[in-house]
Amino acid sequence: MATVSDNVMKFFRSSSHPAADSAVPQKLSRRSSGMGEISRLLNSQEGLCILDMGATSASNIRFFTGKGHKNYSEDLLRSSLDPALRSQDGAGNSVVDSKKFLQENLVYPNAQFDIVLCWNLPDYLEESLVKPTIDRLWSMMKPGGYLLAFFHTREAGPDSTCYRYHVTDKDMLEMQEVKFALPGHPASEKQSPRLQRVFNNRHIENLFRDFSSIKFFLTRDAIREVLVVR
């Protein structure tokens, strides 16, 4: 586990994993209403603690620490693909050990974070890990803390590109395609993770049922932004 404060840039919990492919030729931008609301919190308070759920992003580090906040980074999607987490159930199906996954990831004290940037993680994470991960995040967040997550709509399609999001302004994000070698494939065969599922509004509300409030932002790029309060 590692921290980036206003004057420290050492190492990150996610640094044991290679960062998302940096040689992507095209970078896209999108406006984020949810990030805009979080930015108002960032600008009104000092010394907030933020968990960024993705590969280490220099852009995000500069944005958050430049405002005097602490930044933690954890690439949970990549960690979830560790072959050591997989085993076979009684029917011979390959399954992920969610208990072992949470023993090795998201190891933080309770009520540590003011803000969690979940990005599009629930849509790409293994089904059995989604609810346990959200429950762990709930326990790690302070009461009143914000969590921002992006969910694909049914118009997105299973081959939708998986992106890493980099904050460039108060409500602007740069999108960079995520590519890495999937389990069982050679390291040279990097590809974008496949969309695992599409949540409808009722499923999203159920996923965050322990949180105190939820707000939806509809966008034009087949994404629903969801801002929940602990």
Backbone torsions as a table, in degrees:
resi	resn	phi	psi	omega
1	MET	NA	140.5	-178.8
2	ALA	-146.4	157.7	-176.6
3	THR	-124.4	147.2	170.4
4	VAL	-116.0	112.5	175.4
5	SER	-103.6	-169.2	-174.1
6	ASP	-66.8	-18.5	-179.9
7	ASN	-132.6	16.1	-178.4
8	VAL	-128.6	126.2	173.0
9	MET	-135.5	83.1	-175.3
10	LYS	-102.0	-90.4	-179.5
11	PHE	-139.3	165.1	-174.2
12	PHE	-121.7	157.7	175.5
13	ARG	-59.3	-32.9	-178.3
14	SER	-85.6	0.5	-174.1
15	SER	-70.1	-14.6	177.4
16	SER	-75.2	-9.6	176.8
17	HIS	-108.1	140.6	175.7
18	PRO	-60.6	142.9	178.3
19	ALA	-67.7	161.9	177.7
20	ALA	-56.3	148.4	-176.0
21	ASP	-48.3	117.3	-176.3
22	SER	-89.1	-2.7	-175.8
23	ALA	-97.6	29.3	178.8
24	VAL	-75.5	123.5	-173.0
25	PRO	-70.5	-27.5	-174.8
26	GLN	-120.7	133.1	176.1
27	LYS	-122.2	131.9	-178.8
28	LEU	-107.8	160.9	178.3
29	SER	-124.8	150.3	175.4
30	ARG	-146.4	148.9	175.1
31	ARG	-86.6	139.8	-177.0
32	SER	-125.0	113.3	177.1
33	SER	-65.9	-38.6	178.6
34	GLY	-62.8	-43.0	178.1
35	MET	-65.7	-32.3	177.0
36	GLY	-61.6	-40.9	178.3
37	GLU	-68.2	-39.9	178.1
38	ILE	-65.2	-37.0	179.4
39	SER	-62.1	-33.6	176.9
40	ARG	-63.8	-37.3	175.8
41	LEU	-67.4	-42.6	179.4
42	LEU	-61.1	-34.3	-177.2
43	ASN	-83.6	-17.0	-176.1
44	SER	-99.5	-13.5	-179.2
45	GLN	-131.2	162.8	179.8
46	GLU	-119.0	154.4	173.1
47	GLY	66.0	32.7	177.3
48	LEU	-75.2	156.9	-179.3
49	CYS	-112.0	122.7	-171.0
50	ILE	-121.1	135.4	173.6
51	LEU	-110.1	118.7	-178.7
52	ASP	-104.1	110.8	-173.2
53	MET	-87.5	75.5	178.5
54	GLY	-174.4	175.1	177.1
55	ALA	-57.3	149.9	-178.0
56	THR	-51.4	128.0	-177.6
57	SER	-121.6	114.1	178.7
58	ALA	-61.4	-35.7	179.4
59	SER	-62.5	-45.4	-179.6
60	ASN	-67.6	-38.2	177.9
61	ILE	-59.8	-47.6	180.0
62	ARG	-62.6	-42.1	-176.7
63	PHE	-64.0	-46.9	-175.2
64	PHE	-77.3	-47.5	-178.5
65	THR	-70.0	-26.9	176.3
66	GLY	-64.5	-20.5	177.1
67	LYS	-98.5	6.8	176.0
68	GLY	86.5	20.9	-178.6
69	HIS	-106.9	164.1	177.6
70	LYS	-97.0	139.7	-175.6
71	ASN	-124.4	129.4	172.8
72	TYR	-116.9	144.8	-178.3
73	SER	-128.8	133.7	179.1
74	GLU	-146.1	117.6	-177.1
75	ASP	-87.7	80.6	-171.7
76	LEU	-71.1	-32.5	179.7
77	LEU	-63.8	-46.0	179.2
78	ARG	-64.5	-40.9	179.7
79	SER	-62.2	-33.9	-177.2
80	SER	-68.3	-16.2	-178.5
81	LEU	-91.5	6.0	178.6
82	ASP	-61.5	119.9	-179.4
83	PRO	-57.4	-25.1	-178.5
84	ALA	-67.7	-15.5	179.6
85	LEU	-84.4	-11.6	-173.1
86	ARG	-94.6	144.9	175.7
87	SER	-148.3	-177.9	179.1
88	GLN	-111.2	137.8	176.8
89	ASP	-84.2	-174.2	-176.7
90	GLY	-61.6	-24.3	-179.8
91	ALA	-93.2	4.0	179.1
92	GLY	83.8	9.9	178.5
93	ASN	-83.7	144.6	178.1
94	SER	-76.6	125.6	-178.2
95	VAL	-132.3	159.1	177.9
96	VAL	-100.1	135.4	178.9
97	ASP	-81.2	98.7	-176.5
98	SER	-66.4	-32.7	179.5
99	LYS	-65.2	-46.1	178.6
100	LYS	-65.6	-37.7	179.1
101	PHE	-57.8	-45.4	-178.0
102	LEU	-79.4	-16.8	173.0
103	GLN	-73.0	-26.6	-175.4
104	GLU	-104.3	-10.8	-176.4
105	ASN	-135.0	158.6	-179.3
106	LEU	53.8	45.0	-179.8
107	VAL	-94.4	85.7	-178.6
108	TYR	-134.9	159.2	176.4
109	PRO	-65.6	158.1	174.4
110	ASN	-64.9	148.0	174.5
111	ALA	56.3	41.0	179.7
112	GLN	-91.1	-34.9	-167.9
113	PHE	-103.9	138.1	173.7
114	ASP	-87.4	-30.8	-176.6
115	ILE	-139.2	134.5	172.7
116	VAL	-123.1	124.1	176.3
117	LEU	-100.8	97.2	-175.0
118	CYS	-83.9	-19.2	-178.7
119	TRP	51.1	-132.2	-176.5
120	ASN	-100.5	19.1	-174.9
121	LEU	-53.3	-46.7	-176.3
122	PRO	-59.7	-31.3	-178.8
123	ASP	-71.7	-23.7	-175.1
124	TYR	-110.5	-11.6	-178.6
125	LEU	-77.1	148.0	176.1
126	GLU	-52.3	137.2	-174.5
127	GLU	-49.9	-46.0	-174.8
128	SER	-69.4	-12.4	-177.4
129	LEU	-98.4	-15.2	-170.8
130	VAL	-63.5	-58.6	-177.1
131	LYS	-63.9	-45.1	176.7
132	PRO	-58.2	-36.0	179.1
133	THR	-67.5	-45.2	178.5
134	ILE	-62.7	-40.1	177.8
135	ASP	-63.0	-40.1	177.7
136	ARG	-65.5	-42.0	178.5
137	LEU	-61.2	-40.2	177.9
138	TRP	-56.2	-45.3	-178.0
139	SER	-69.4	-27.8	-178.3
140	MET	-82.5	-14.8	-176.5
141	MET	-90.8	150.3	175.2
142	LYS	-77.6	149.1	173.2
143	PRO	-55.1	131.2	-176.9
144	GLY	88.8	-3.1	179.6
145	GLY	-71.2	156.4	-177.2
146	TYR	-104.8	142.5	171.3
147	LEU	-129.1	128.9	178.9
148	LEU	-112.2	128.2	178.7
149	ALA	-137.1	148.9	177.8
150	PHE	-111.7	134.1	179.5
151	PHE	-126.4	134.6	177.0
152	HIS	-72.5	148.3	171.1
153	THR	-91.8	172.7	-177.6
154	ARG	-65.7	-17.7	178.5
155	GLU	-75.1	-11.2	-174.5
156	ALA	-68.6	-45.0	-178.4
157	GLY	88.7	151.1	-175.5
158	PRO	-66.3	-20.5	-178.5
159	ASP	-96.5	17.9	179.1
160	SER	-59.7	141.0	-178.2
161	THR	-69.3	136.1	174.9
162	CYS	-88.0	127.4	-176.4
163	TYR	-116.4	150.2	165.6
164	ARG	-99.4	134.6	-175.4
165	TYR	-105.3	130.9	179.3
166	HIS	-118.7	126.1	-178.5
167	VAL	-78.5	123.9	-179.7
168	THR	-113.6	-19.3	177.9
169	ASP	-156.2	179.7	-173.6
170	LYS	-57.8	-32.9	178.2
171	ASP	-135.0	24.0	-179.0
172	MET	-119.6	136.1	179.3
173	LEU	-124.1	141.7	170.4
174	GLU	-98.7	133.2	-176.5
175	MET	-106.9	125.6	-179.4
176	GLN	-124.1	125.4	-177.1
177	GLU	-60.5	135.3	177.8
178	VAL	-92.6	126.9	175.7
179	LYS	-138.8	131.4	171.3
180	PHE	-157.8	165.9	-178.2
181	ALA	-71.4	126.4	179.1
182	LEU	-83.6	158.9	-179.8
183	PRO	-54.6	135.6	179.1
184	GLY	86.6	-0.5	-179.9
185	HIS	-115.6	150.0	177.6
186	PRO	-59.9	151.4	-178.7
187	ALA	-60.7	-26.0	-178.8
188	SER	-77.2	-15.2	-177.9
189	GLU	-96.0	77.6	-179.7
190	LYS	-84.9	138.8	178.9
191	GLN	-148.3	163.4	179.4
192	SER	-77.4	136.3	177.4
193	PRO	-57.5	150.2	-177.6
194	ARG	-89.8	139.0	175.5
195	LEU	-59.3	124.0	-174.2
196	GLN	-83.9	-33.2	-174.4
197	ARG	-165.9	168.7	172.7
198	VAL	-125.0	119.0	178.8
199	PHE	-83.0	139.9	168.7
200	ASN	-92.8	175.1	-175.2
201	ASN	-59.2	-39.8	-179.6
202	ARG	-64.1	-40.8	178.2
203	HIS	-64.9	-38.7	179.1
204	ILE	-66.0	-43.5	178.6
205	GLU	-61.9	-38.3	178.6
206	ASN	-68.7	-37.3	179.7
207	LEU	-60.6	-36.8	-177.6
208	PHE	-107.3	29.7	-174.1
209	ARG	-64.0	-23.5	-179.7
210	ASP	-83.7	-8.1	178.8
211	PHE	-83.3	159.4	-172.9
212	SER	-79.8	-28.1	179.3
213	SER	-155.5	159.4	-179.7
214	ILE	-142.6	140.6	-178.7
215	LYS	-135.1	132.4	-179.2
216	PHE	-104.9	140.4	172.3
217	PHE	-123.1	119.4	178.3
218	LEU	-88.2	139.0	-178.7
219	THR	-125.0	176.9	-177.5
220	ARG	-97.2	2.1	-176.9
221	ASP	-111.8	36.9	176.9
222	ALA	59.9	32.1	178.7
223	ILE	-128.1	136.9	169.7
224	ARG	-106.7	122.2	174.8
225	GLU	-88.2	136.4	-178.5
226	VAL	-127.2	123.9	178.1
227	LEU	-114.8	117.1	-179.3
228	VAL	-116.5	152.7	-179.7
229	VAL	-116.5	130.4	-179.9
230	ARG	-66.6	NA	NA
